[in-house]
């Protein structure tokens, strides 16, 4: 009888844990976007509960250790100013194993902080007279981007080919340590447009598509984001 009681408690606990929503800290700022459709996309995600923070307040919250209240940190910002205490907050979070999801233009953030490139797994290099021109990254708006799954993980399960009418980034520096998820042969795009990797104890996913409402409203894009968030939250 005692065995059945413990089994019942275990099953009940599993159901309760499964029913709890994934809590997301959603960060924006530094780049214009289609706000109405973007937040509608997150509002429609079942099992996802988010709180929105705009830069620079988002980084201030990280310094105050607010991230402990969230399962996953999702970045859709493109921000440059970062203090030493904010850098320390990001690094502390990675040592604690807080998972990160970076979307689209977030890869352009913190151009002058080399460690950020290691956290994301790549870097979009903005034009700078101090950097050789051949190293500058590029972009092209309003193009059809076809991609295939390069590696099947919980992020890409259920997909074969995805296509988005979006923006591509070219000549982006990508780490050799990433696990590529989506690959495209678009001539103006970097080869891999989504990947995952680990930095310190944190799981990290980067997804490049996501420029405007046309992608936000794509069912495949929404499914991709939900699967990435659930993978990072280990649910």
Helices and strands as residue ranges (DSSP letters): H 2-19, E 22-29, H 35-43, E 48-54, H 57-63, G 66-69, E 72-77, H 84-96, E 99-103, G 104-108, H 114-120, E 122-123, G 133-135, E 138-149, E 161-170, E 173-174, E 179-184, E 192-199, E 202-207, H 213-216, H 219-233
